[in-house]
Amino acid sequence: MRINKTLLAVALAFGVGGSAHAADELKIGMVLPMSGPFAGYGQQILNGARLYISQHGDTVEGRKVTLIVKDDTGVAPELSKRAAQELIVKDKVNILGGFGLTPSAFAVGPLSAEAKVPMVVMNAATSSVTTKSPYIVRTSMALPQITAPIASWALKNGIKKVYTVVADYGPGHDAEKQFVKTFTEGGGEIVGEVRTPVKNPDFSPFLQKVKDTKPDAVFLFVPAGEQGVAFLKGYKERGLDAAGIKLISTGDLTDEDVLDAMGDPALGVMTSFHYSEAHDSPENKTYVQAYYKAYPDKRPNFMSVAGYDGMRLIYDVLKKTKGDASGDTFIAAAKGMKWESPRGPVTIDAETRDIDQNIYIRKVEKVNGKLQNVEFDVIPNFKDPGKQK
């Protein structure tokens, strides 16, 4: 579906999309998967955003904050584009936020650029997301940023031959590219590569191929959630662990949303990531306590923290601009912004508008009878290597 450019042009002529400073209301349009297989993404991001608002009030610089949520169902870029267009033209939002998956962010980026509407990406993790509009700022992560550290760790811990298994879409390609680059430059060997379907993959043939190849480890990246549970189950059932093939991954695999469902087979899985519920800091302990009080049936995870930090960014920018959410003013204020997140210290990179943050090496362990990603090493203030020349 092609965007109705005439409709958007007319709307822009009347100042829609945050270009005019309204003193009474701040409308934030959230484009999120609220149904379908990735509904957990949308719910966690929205939970984090709403938690921040509940803690800090629903007014910033005299402007009443209103969240308008549109469901894009997941990997459906045309739905994401249509939702964003409605938010800009019909709802006259000042800021776009959310974006659970890369195809959604890619589809909406050009609209953000044309309408000059700030766009706060709270999950979509392909490195190039921030290049799709000069008005995009990201509070989640970039895949190369969380992938390079586990490749370096593997090399230091006797893993010399790896088979890579990644989902066949932007983040998976990013993860594969960065892992291969870091691992081979450090002297490691990639003995096999496979890309799996994004929707409803059958991992059986890929797992058998890995087992037959006999690598030291398999590096995995799949979308956080049910796919990770399915892969780990197959990994155990087909005896890859018994054959001495280690499983290493980005932290999406052992996301708190699915860690309980994985059960004891997850024990010992090594990952690199930017957030863990078990992160030991006063800020995170306060966050976790508040999250469980607000949402007793959910565990706080990296998506909830990105939603929380995304809303913090919006509030802090508006305080800095005295309530002005227009695109150029908003982005100028966001560049270089720093704060102490539940995940640790973070900075919005002034050049890339991406997030610089600590990346932790973790191992799944039982803590007081509960599976947790226990951090034991850290790469501080790590930038996205996918953007480094």
C-alpha positions in Angstrom: 0.0 0.0 0.0 1.4 3.4 -1.0 1.0 6.2 1.4 -1.5 8.9 0.5 1.0 11.7 0.0 -1.6 14.3 -0.9 -3.4 13.7 2.4 -0.1 13.9 4.3 1.0 17.0 2.5 -2.3 18.7 3.3 -2.0 17.7 6.9 1.6 19.0 7.1 0.5 22.3 5.6 -1.7 22.8 8.6 1.0 22.1 11.1 0.2 18.5 12.0 2.9 16.3 13.4 4.3 18.3 16.3 5.7 21.2 14.3 3.5 23.6 16.1 4.0 24.1 19.9 0.7 23.3 21.6 0.7 24.2 25.3 -2.1 22.0 26.4 -1.6 18.4 25.3 1.3 16.2 24.3 0.1 13.3 22.1 2.4 10.3 21.8 1.4 7.7 19.2 2.6 4.2 20.0 2.9 1.8 17.1 3.2 -1.6 18.7 2.4 -5.3 18.2 -0.5 -5.8 20.6 -1.9 -8.9 19.1 -0.4 -11.9 17.3 2.8 -13.8 18.1 4.7 -10.7 19.1 2.0 -9.2 21.4 4.3 -9.7 24.4 6.7 -7.2 22.8 4.0 -4.5 22.7 2.7 -5.2 26.1 6.1 -5.0 27.8 7.1 -1.8 26.0 3.7 -0.2 26.9 4.0 -1.4 30.5 7.4 0.3 30.9 6.1 3.5 29.3 3.0 3.6 31.5 5.0 2.8 34.6 7.2 5.9 34.0 4.1 8.1 33.5 2.5 6.7 36.7 5.7 7.5 38.7 6.4 11.0 37.2 2.9 12.3 36.5 0.9 12.6 33.3 1.9 16.3 32.8 5.3 17.6 31.6 6.0 21.3 31.2 2.3 22.1 31.5 1.4 19.6 28.8 -1.0 16.7 29.5 0.5 13.5 28.2 -1.8 11.2 26.2 -0.7 7.8 24.8 -2.6 6.7 21.7 -1.8 3.0 20.9 -2.1 1.4 17.5 -1.7 -2.3 17.0 0.4 -3.3 14.0 0.3 -7.1 14.8 4.1 -7.6 14.5 5.9 -8.2 11.1 3.4 -6.2 9.0 5.1 -3.1 7.7 2.1 -1.9 5.7 0.0 -2.0 8.9 2.7 -0.1 10.7 2.8 2.5 8.0 -0.9 2.9 8.0 -1.1 3.2 11.8 1.6 5.9 11.8 -0.1 7.8 9.0 -3.4 7.8 11.0 -1.6 9.0 14.1 0.1 11.9 12.3 -2.8 13.0 10.1 -5.9 12.1 12.1 -4.7 12.1 15.7 -2.2 14.9 15.2 0.4 13.3 17.5 3.5 15.2 18.5 5.7 12.2 18.9 5.8 8.6 17.6 7.0 5.8 19.8 7.2 2.0 20.2 8.2 -0.1 17.2 8.5 -3.7 18.3 10.3 -5.1 15.2 12.6 -3.7 12.5 10.1 -4.0 9.6 7.8 -1.6 11.5 10.5 1.0 12.1 11.7 0.8 8.5 8.2 1.4 7.2 7.5 4.4 9.4 10.9 6.1 9.3 10.2 7.9 6.0 6.9 9.2 7.4 8.8 10.6 10.4 11.2 12.3 8.1 8.6 13.8 5.8 6.4 15.0 8.7 9.3 16.0 10.9 7.9 14.1 13.8 10.2 12.8 16.5 10.2 8.9 16.5 11.4 7.1 19.7 12.3 3.5 18.8 11.9 1.3 21.9 12.9 -2.1 20.5 13.6 -2.6 16.7 17.3 -3.4 16.7 18.7 -3.4 13.2 21.7 -1.1 13.3 20.5 1.0 10.4 17.1 1.9 12.0 18.3 5.3 13.0 19.3 6.2 9.5 15.7 6.0 8.2 14.9 9.4 9.5 16.9 12.3 11.1 14.1 12.4 13.7 14.7 8.9 15.0 16.2 8.3 18.4 16.6 4.8 19.9 16.4 3.8 23.6 16.7 0.0 23.2 19.8 -1.5 21.5 21.4 -2.4 18.2 22.1 -6.0 17.4 25.8 -5.6 16.6 26.1 -3.9 20.0 24.9 -6.9 21.9 26.5 -9.5 19.6 30.2 -8.5 19.4 30.7 -9.1 23.2 29.6 -12.7 23.1 31.9 -13.4 20.2 34.8 -12.0 22.1 33.9 -13.9 25.2 33.7 -17.2 23.2 37.2 -16.7 21.8 38.6 -16.1 25.3 36.9 -19.3 26.6 38.2 -22.0 24.2 35.5 -21.8 21.6 37.2 -22.0 18.2 34.6 -23.4 15.8 31.0 -22.0 15.6 27.9 -22.7 13.6 25.6 -19.7 13.3 21.8 -19.9 13.3 19.9 -16.6 12.8 16.4 -15.5 11.9 16.2 -14.3 8.2 15.4 -10.6 8.7 17.3 -7.4 9.5 18.3 -8.0 13.1 19.3 -11.6 12.3 21.5 -10.4 9.4 23.1 -7.8 11.7 23.8 -10.4 14.4 25.2 -12.9 11.9 27.4 -10.2 10.3 28.8 -8.9 13.5 29.4 -12.3 15.1 31.2 -13.6 12.1 33.3 -10.4 11.9 34.3 -10.3 15.5 34.8 -14.1 15.8 36.9 -14.6 12.6 39.0 -11.5 13.2 39.9 -13.0 16.6 41.0 -16.3 15.0 37.8 -18.3 15.2 36.3 -20.3 12.4 32.7 -20.3 11.2 31.9 -23.9 10.2 28.3 -23.4 9.0 25.7 -20.7 8.6 21.9 -21.0 8.3 19.0 -18.4 8.3 15.6 -19.6 9.6 12.2 -18.2 8.7 10.9 -15.3 10.9 7.5 -16.9 11.2 6.8 -20.4 12.6 10.2 -22.0 11.8 10.8 -25.7 12.2 14.2 -25.9 13.8 14.6 -29.7 13.5 16.6 -29.9 10.2 18.8 -27.0 11.3 19.6 -28.6 14.6 20.5 -31.9 13.0 22.8 -30.1 10.6 24.5 -28.4 13.5 24.9 -31.7 15.3 26.4 -33.4 12.3 28.9 -30.6 11.8 30.2 -31.0 15.4 31.2 -27.3 16.2 32.4 -26.2 19.6 29.3 -24.0 19.9 26.2 -22.8 18.0 25.5 -19.0 18.0 21.8 -18.3 17.9 19.7 -15.2 17.2 15.9 -15.5 16.9 13.2 -13.0 17.9 12.7 -13.0 21.7 9.9 -15.2 22.8 8.5 -18.6 21.8 11.1 -19.3 19.1 13.9 -19.3 21.8 11.9 -21.8 23.9 11.4 -24.0 20.9 15.0 -23.9 19.9 16.3 -24.7 23.4 13.8 -27.6 23.6 15.1 -29.0 20.3 18.7 -28.4 21.3 18.2 -30.6 24.4 16.1 -33.3 22.7 18.5 -33.8 19.9 21.4 -34.1 22.3 23.5 -31.2 21.2 24.4 -30.3 24.8 25.3 -34.0 25.5 27.5 -33.9 22.4 29.4 -31.0 24.0 28.1 -28.3 21.6 27.7 -25.2 23.7 24.9 -22.7 23.1 25.8 -19.0 23.0 23.5 -16.2 22.1 22.4 -12.6 22.5 20.3 -12.1 25.6 17.0 -12.2 23.7 17.1 -15.9 23.9 16.8 -16.0 27.7 14.5 -13.0 28.0 12.7 -12.9 31.3 9.3 -13.1 29.5 10.1 -16.7 28.5 12.8 -17.8 31.0 10.3 -19.5 33.3 8.8 -21.4 30.3 12.3 -22.6 29.4 12.8 -24.1 32.8 16.0 -25.9 33.9 17.2 -26.7 30.3 18.2 -23.0 30.2 20.6 -23.3 33.1 24.2 -22.5 32.0 23.2 -20.7 28.8 25.7 -17.9 28.1 24.5 -14.6 26.6 25.6 -11.0 26.2 23.0 -8.3 26.8 22.2 -4.8 28.1 19.6 -5.6 30.8 18.8 -8.3 33.3 16.1 -8.3 36.0 18.9 -9.4 38.3 21.1 -6.4 37.5 22.6 -5.2 40.8 21.9 -1.5 41.2 19.7 0.7 43.4 17.9 2.0 40.3 17.1 -1.5 39.0 15.9 -2.8 42.4 13.6 0.2 42.6 12.4 -0.4 39.1 11.8 -4.1 39.6 9.9 -3.6 42.8 7.7 -0.9 41.1 7.1 -3.1 38.0 5.9 -6.1 40.0 3.6 -3.9 42.0 2.1 -2.5 38.8 2.1 -5.8 36.8 2.2 -8.7 39.3 1.7 -11.3 36.5 4.7 -10.2 34.4 8.5 -10.2 34.8 10.3 -6.9 33.9 12.4 -7.4 30.8 14.6 -5.4 28.4 11.6 -4.2 26.3 9.9 -2.9 29.4 13.0 -1.0 30.3 13.3 0.4 26.8 9.7 1.7 27.0 10.5 3.1 30.5 13.6 4.9 29.2 11.9 6.0 26.0 9.3 7.8 28.1 12.0 9.2 30.3 13.8 10.6 27.3 10.6 12.3 26.1 10.0 13.9 29.5 13.6 15.0 29.9 13.7 16.5 26.4 10.4 18.4 27.0 11.8 19.8 30.2 14.9 20.9 28.3 12.9 22.5 25.5 10.3 24.1 27.8 7.6 21.9 26.3 8.5 22.2 22.6 8.2 18.8 20.8 8.8 20.0 17.3 11.2 17.7 15.4 14.4 19.7 15.1 14.2 21.1 18.6 13.4 17.7 20.1 16.2 15.8 18.4 18.8 18.6 19.1 17.9 18.3 22.8 18.0 14.5 22.8 21.5 14.3 21.4 24.1 13.7 24.1 21.5 13.2 26.8 22.6 10.9 29.7 20.9 9.3 32.6 21.1 6.3 35.0 18.8 3.7 33.7 17.7 0.5 35.5 20.2 -1.2 33.1 23.1 1.1 34.1 24.4 4.4 32.7 23.2 5.3 29.2 23.9 8.0 26.6 22.1 9.1 23.4 25.0 9.3 21.0 25.2 12.8 19.6 26.3 11.6 16.1 24.1 8.5 15.6 21.1 9.2 17.8 21.5 5.7 19.1 22.0 4.5 22.6 25.5 3.8 24.1 25.3 1.5 27.1 27.0 -1.2 29.2 26.8 -4.7 27.7 27.0 -7.6 30.2 28.1 -11.2 29.9 25.6 -13.4 31.7 24.9 -17.0 32.7 21.5 -18.4 33.5 21.5 -19.5 37.2 18.9 -20.2 39.8 18.7 -17.4 42.4 16.4 -18.1 45.3 14.7 -20.8 43.3 14.1 -18.5 40.3 15.9 -18.6 36.9 17.9 -15.4 36.4 20.5 -14.0 33.9 23.3 -13.4 36.3 25.9 -10.8 35.1 29.5 -11.6 35.7 31.4 -9.3 33.3 30.8 -5.9 31.6 31.9 -4.0 28.6 31.2 -0.4 29.7 29.7 2.4 27.5 29.7 0.2 24.4 28.7 1.9 21.1 27.1 0.1 18.2 30.0 -1.3 16.2 27.7 -1.6 13.2 27.9 2.1 12.8 31.7 2.4 13.3 33.7 3.0 10.1 
